[in-house]
Amino acid sequence: MIGIYARTDLMDMAEIERQLKACRDHVGRAVYQEYVDCGASGDTLDCPGFQALLNDIQDGTVSTIVCVSPSCLSHDPILIQGIKSIGIQIQYVFQRHIG
């Protein structure tokens, strides 16, 4: 399943909705679950939506992550590389497919 992740460090639900719409348009009719963190820094892992996404990756529910950009997923390139190293595909809507 695809995990759509949206995050902003500001309490800006309009921005979250823009991210979710872009990601939904990107995945089309595929099955997906949405994970959201509003008002959460990309510098921390202590975000409920991100933790739920990681839990679903660990239990095998999510095999692909879709988000609008790398900075919306995490500011930690080592974390992103670690996610990729276990076979999880990461797709960024506003960049070419990476993963």
C-alpha positions, 0 to 999 in steps of 0.5 A, a space after each residue: 500500500 502507498 503511504 501519503 505523508 503531508 507535513 508542515 511546521 506551521 499550523 496551516 491546514 490549507 497547506 496540508 490540504 494542498 499537499 494531500 491533493 497533490 499526492 492524491 492526484 499523483 497516486 490516482 486510483 491506487 490504494 493509499 493511507 494518509 499520514 499528517 503532521 501539522 505544526 511539526 518540524 521535519 527535524 524531529 521524529 516525534 510526530 504522531 503521523 510520521 510515527 504511524 507511517 513508520 509503524 506501518 512500514 515496519 509491519 509491512 502495510 506500507 511499501 511506498 511513500 508519496 510526499 510533495 518533497 524531501 523536506 516534507 518527509 524529513 530534514 534528515 537525509 540519513 533517515 531517508 536513506 535508511 527508509 530506502 535501504 529496507 526496500 521502501 520506495 519514496 516518490 516526491 510529487 514535485 521531483 522526479 521519482 527517487 527510490 
